[in-house]
């Protein structure tokens, strides 16, 4: 099974992520987003990051999760080849 695919949306880019469960889906969405930022094949792990997110809907939860990844990238320059292990605790309220 593929992890994600990049979609061309009227001059913009989108991601369609796949997963057998919610954590895997979120990790693959993060990997897809990272692939739009850089060539993840050239990224080497130096440290790990754990993300916790809560949301009132699945869509909101995904947005909050991806926003956390963007925050850590913009603020600390954090990026990984795959967000494996990032999604330890997700909860939809």
KEKE-3310 file (N, C-alpha, C; in steps of 0.2 Angstrom, whole numbers, plus 5000, padded with zeros to 4 digits):
npx = (5004:5003:5009:5006:5000:5004:4994:4989:4982:4974:4986:4991:4996:4991:4988:4985:4983:4986:4981:4981:4976:4971:4983:4993:4988:4989:5003:5007:5001:5009:5022:5019:5017:5030:5037:5033:5040:5054:5067:5065:5072:5085:5086:5092:5091:5093:5087:5072:5055:5040:5023:5008:4991:4974:4957:4941:4935:4939:4945:4949:4958:4968:4972:4977:4987:4996:4999:5006:5018:5022:5024:5035:5045:5046:5050:5061:5067:5065:5064:5060:5063:5053:5038:5037:5033:5030:5017:5010:5000:4984:4969:4951:4939)
npy = (4994:5011:5026:5039:5052:5065:5078:5088:5103:5115:5124:5123:5112:5097:5084:5066:5055:5039:5025:5011:5013:5026:5033:5029:5034:5048:5050:5047:5057:5068:5064:5065:5079:5084:5079:5089:5100:5097:5086:5071:5060:5064:5068:5065:5057:5066:5069:5065:5069:5071:5072:5078:5079:5087:5087:5092:5086:5074:5080:5092:5088:5082:5094:5101:5092:5093:5106:5107:5100:5109:5121:5116:5115:5128:5135:5128:5122:5109:5093:5078:5062:5053:5055:5045:5038:5050:5052:5048:5050:5053:5061:5063:5074)
npz = (5000:4996:5004:5003:4991:4979:4975:4961:4962:4954:4952:4964:4978:4984:4996:4997:5009:5015:5026:5038:5050:5061:5067:5058:5046:5049:5051:5038:5031:5037:5032:5018:5018:5022:5011:5001:5006:5006:4999:5005:5005:5007:5020:5037:5052:5067:5079:5089:5089:5098:5095:5102:5099:5099:5094:5089:5079:5066:5055:5060:5070:5062:5055:5066:5070:5058:5058:5070:5066:5056:5064:5071:5061:5056:5067:5073:5063:5062:5053:5046:5039:5039:5048:5058:5073:5078:5081:5094:5102:5099:5099:5097:5102)
capx = (5000:5006:5008:5003:5001:5003:4989:4990:4976:4974:4992:4993:4998:4988:4991:4980:4986:4983:4984:4977:4973:4972:4990:4997:4986:4992:5010:5008:5000:5015:5027:5017:5018:5037:5039:5032:5045:5061:5068:5065:5078:5092:5086:5095:5088:5097:5083:5065:5050:5033:5018:5001:4986:4967:4953:4934:4933:4945:4948:4952:4963:4973:4975:4981:4994:5000:5001:5012:5024:5024:5027:5042:5049:5047:5053:5067:5070:5064:5060:5062:5062:5046:5036:5036:5034:5027:5009:5010:4994:4979:4962:4946:4935)
capy = (5000:5017:5030:5046:5054:5072:5080:5095:5107:5122:5128:5122:5105:5093:5077:5061:5050:5032:5021:5006:5016:5034:5035:5028:5040:5055:5049:5047:5064:5072:5062:5069:5086:5085:5078:5095:5104:5095:5079:5068:5055:5067:5070:5060:5058:5068:5069:5063:5073:5068:5077:5077:5084:5085:5090:5091:5082:5071:5084:5097:5084:5082:5100:5103:5088:5095:5113:5106:5099:5116:5125:5114:5116:5135:5138:5125:5119:5101:5090:5071:5058:5051:5056:5039:5039:5057:5052:5044:5051:5058:5060:5067:5075)
capz = (5000:4996:5010:5001:4984:4979:4970:4958:4963:4951:4953:4971:4979:4990:4998:4999:5013:5016:5032:5040:5056:5062:5068:5052:5042:5051:5050:5031:5029:5038:5027:5012:5018:5022:5004:4998:5008:5004:4997:5012:5005:5009:5027:5041:5059:5072:5085:5088:5092:5099:5095:5104:5096:5101:5090:5090:5073:5063:5050:5064:5073:5057:5054:5072:5070:5053:5061:5075:5062:5053:5069:5073:5056:5055:5073:5075:5058:5062:5048:5047:5033:5040:5055:5062:5081:5080:5082:5099:5106:5095:5102:5094:5108)
cpx = (5004:5005:5004:5004:5000:4998:4990:4983:4976:4980:4995:4995:4993:4991:4985:4984:4982:4985:4979:4973:4974:4979:4994:4995:4989:5000:5011:5006:5006:5021:5025:5019:5026:5040:5038:5038:5052:5061:5070:5071:5084:5092:5088:5093:5094:5094:5076:5061:5043:5028:5011:4996:4979:4963:4946:4931:4939:4948:4952:4958:4969:4976:4979:4988:4998:5003:5007:5018:5026:5027:5034:5047:5051:5051:5060:5070:5070:5061:5063:5060:5055:5044:5034:5038:5032:5020:5008:5003:4989:4973:4957:4941:4928)
cpy = (5006:5021:5036:5047:5061:5074:5087:5098:5114:5126:5127:5115:5103:5087:5072:5056:5044:5029:5016:5008:5023:5036:5034:5033:5046:5055:5050:5054:5069:5070:5065:5076:5088:5084:5084:5100:5103:5088:5075:5062:5057:5069:5064:5062:5060:5068:5067:5068:5069:5073:5074:5082:5082:5089:5088:5087:5079:5076:5090:5094:5084:5088:5102:5099:5091:5102:5112:5105:5105:5120:5123:5115:5123:5137:5135:5121:5111:5099:5083:5067:5055:5052:5050:5040:5046:5057:5047:5044:5056:5056:5065:5067:5076)
cpz = (5000:5002:5008:4993:4984:4973:4968:4958:4961:4953:4960:4972:4985:4991:4999:5002:5014:5023:5034:5046:5056:5063:5062:5047:5043:5050:5042:5028:5031:5034:5020:5012:5018:5015:5000:5000:5006:5001:5003:5011:5007:5017:5032:5048:5063:5079:5083:5091:5093:5099:5098:5101:5098:5096:5091:5084:5070:5059:5055:5068:5068:5055:5060:5072:5064:5055:5066:5071:5058:5058:5071:5067:5055:5061:5074:5069:5058:5056:5049:5040:5033:5047:5059:5069:5083:5083:5088:5102:5102:5098:5099:5100:5105)
residu = (UNK:UNK:UNK:UNK:UNK:UNK:UNK:UNK:UNK:UNK:UNK:UNK:UNK:UNK:UNK:UNK:UNK:UNK:UNK:UNK:UNK:UNK:UNK:UNK:UNK:UNK:UNK:UNK:UNK:UNK:UNK:UNK:UNK:UNK:UNK:UNK:UNK:UNK:UNK:UNK:UNK:UNK:UNK:UNK:UNK:UNK:UNK:UNK:UNK:UNK:UNK:UNK:UNK:UNK:UNK:UNK:UNK:UNK:UNK:UNK:UNK:UNK:UNK:UNK:UNK:UNK:UNK:UNK:UNK:UNK:UNK:UNK:UNK:UNK:UNK:UNK:UNK:UNK:UNK:UNK:UNK:UNK:UNK:UNK:UNK:UNK:UNK:UNK:UNK:UNK:UNK:UNK:UNK)
# end
